């Protein structure tokens, strides 16, 4: 959604899924549900002439029903690398017929990211960082490789302990695995941290207080729409991560 708006097609967007949080003009649009649980009726009711999704959009039966109704459906890969992000920006430009504009946007995003990373501190050794996704005590997931959080962690000079432990995608957090991973910093969404009752609530969950991150209260939180939306604003998130990580690790 953010990329479509950035390419100048915001006025053409008739609906989004619930994960859209930016730009403000998009937040007030009709919502067709969650991208992973779409219904053809909900989408078609908004009268789209093009539906854009990614490989996490499901179920497949819904996408086929939308196509059968005569509405083109374009499915793009979920980027899990910076190169994949730049490619996705350009692919959206091709879909919308503004290839040159999309290439310019991709170049601007690349430059913003690289400029931010040039200011990142070199740590020795690299800090061990865990990304934990939560919506409350019943949903505690450790992210690993093939997730958008891995390139962010590695870009700011960290070791993604989930990926290091062999996690592909996500896995439920167990106290034993978390303690064994020994993260020095834990990153969580702001929504998840709030649902747990703040840092104290997070550290009350089994295993968290026993990690180096828990003992030193090195917990960083970012809005879900910032940290998990691998789009045009990601350089802003990286810049914030660079600054806050340096504050957390000052003197180490």
N, C-alpha and C positions, 0 to 999 in steps of 0.2 A: 504493500500500500504506500509506504513512504517513498519508494522509488518511482512509482507511477505518478505521485504528486510532484516529486522532484523533477520529473521529465515534462511537467506541464499539463498533465492529463487529470488533474484533480477534479475538475468540473465534470469529467466523464464518469467518475466513480459513483455508482448508485448504491453500493452496499459493501460491507466488509465483514470479516469474521470478528469474533469477540477479542482476539489478541491485538487488534489495532489500537494503538495508544497515541499515535502521532501521525501527521500533524493535527493540530486542534480542529481544523475543518473536517477531518475524517472521523473524528470521535463521535460527532453528532449524527452520522449517517446510519441508516438502517443496518441492523446486525443480522446475519443469516445463520448464526450459531457458531460452533467451533469447527475449525477447518478439518479436524480429524473425524468429525461426526456429522457431516453435512447431509441434508435431505434435498432431493431434487426440487421438491415443492417449495421449500423455503428460499432456494436460490432463484428459481424461475419466477416466483411471485414478484421479484424486484425488476423484472423485465430487462435483464442484461443482454447485450449483443456480443459480449466476450467475457469469458470467465478465466481468470488467471489464478493458478495455484502452484503448489510445489509437491514434491514426492511424499510429503507427509499428509497431503490432502486425501481424505477417504470418506466413505468406502468407495471402491472402484465402481460399484454398481451405480452409485449416485452420479459419478462423472459420466458414465455411459448413458444414463437417463437424460442428463443435460444435453449431451451431444445428440441424442436421438430426437430431442426437441428442436434441433436445428441451431443450437448455440455452440459456437466454437469454444473448446476448452484447451488452454495451454498450460502444460505442467512443466515446471522448471526444477532442476536439482536444488536441494538445500546446500548452500555452500558451507564447507567446513574448513576452508583455507582462505587466505586473503586473495589468492589468485582466482579461486572459485567465486568469491564475491565480485571481483571486477568483471569476470566473465558473465555472471548473472546480470549485472547492471547493463552490459552491452546486449545480452540476449533480450532483455525487456525492451531495449531500444529498437531492436529488430522487429519484435512483435508489434510495437506501436508505430513503427515507421519513422523513427527519429534516431537513426543509427549514429549520426555525427554528434548529436546532443548527448547520447548515452556514452559515447566514447569520451567526451569531454567531462561528463560527470564521473566516470570511472577514473579518469586521470586525476581529477580534483580529489576524489576520495583517497586514491593511492598516495598522492602527495601529502595530504593531511595526516594520514596514518604514518608514513615514513618520517615526516617532520616531527611528529609526536614521539616516535620511538627513538629518534636521535637524541632526545633529552632524557631517555630512560637511563637509570643508573645500572652499572654492571655490578652484580652481586657475586660474592665468592664465599661459600658456594651458592648456587642458585637456590632461592627460597622455595620450599615445598608448599604447594598451594592446592587446596581441595575446593572444588565447586560442589556445593550441596543444594539440591532443589527440594523445597518443602512447601506444602500448603497447610501444614499443621503436623501434630505428632504422628498422625497415621500415614503421612506421605513424606518419606525421607529418602532421597535418591542421591547417590554419588555419580557424578558425570565423569566420563572418560573420553576415549578417542572417538572420532567421527561425530563430535558435538561442537557447536560453535564456540563453546567456552575454551576448548583446548588451544586454538591459535591465539586467543586473547591472553591466556595465562603464560604461554610460551613467549609471546611477543614482549611482555613486560618483564621478562627475565626469570620467570618461574618454572618450576617443574610441576606438571599436572600429575598429582599423585594417583588420580584415578586411572589415567592412561598408563602411567608407569606400572600400576598393579594389573594391567591387562584388561581393564574394563573397556568394553566396546559399547558405546551408547550409554545406558544407565543401568545401575544395579541398586537394590535396596541397601541402605546403610546398615551395617552390623557393627556393634561396638568393637568387636575383635579386629575387624578389617580396618576400621577407622584408626584405632590406636596403632595398629601395625603400619599403616600408611604414614603416620607421624607428620601430619601437615603442620607447618609453622603459621600458616594463614588460612582461614576458611572464608570463602566467598559464598554468599547466599543472596537470594532475591530479597528486596525490601518487604515485599508482600509476605514471603515465607517467614522472615524474621518477626514481623508483626504478628503473624498467626501463632507463632510459638511463644509470644510474650516478651520479645526483645532478646538481648544477649543472654540475660539470666535464664530465660526460658530455653534457649538453645543449649546452653551449657548444662541444663538439668537433664537433657536427653542422654541416655546411656552412651558412654565412650567419649563424648565431646570434651568434657572437662579434663580428661586424662591426656589429651593431645597437647603438644607445645602451643598450638594456637589457642586452645581453651585455657591453658594455664596463664597465658599472657594476655588473654582477651583480644587476640588479634583477629577480629571479625570484621569483614567488609561487606556492606550490602548495597545493592543497586536495584533500581526498579526493573522488573522483569522485562518491560518493553525496551529497556536500554541494553541490558547485559545479554539478552537472548535474541534480540532483533539484529541480525547481522546485515545491516543496511547502511544507508548514506550517513547516518549519524554516529557510526561506530567509532570514529576517531575521537569524538568527544568522550565516549566511555573509556577508551584507552587512556586518554589524557588524565581523566579522573583516577583511574586505576594506578597509573604511574605515580601521581602525586600522593595518593593515600597509602600505597605500598611503601613508598619511601618514608612516610611518616611512621608507619607501623614498625618498620625495620631500622629506624634511625639508631645508629650506634652498634648495629649488628654486623 
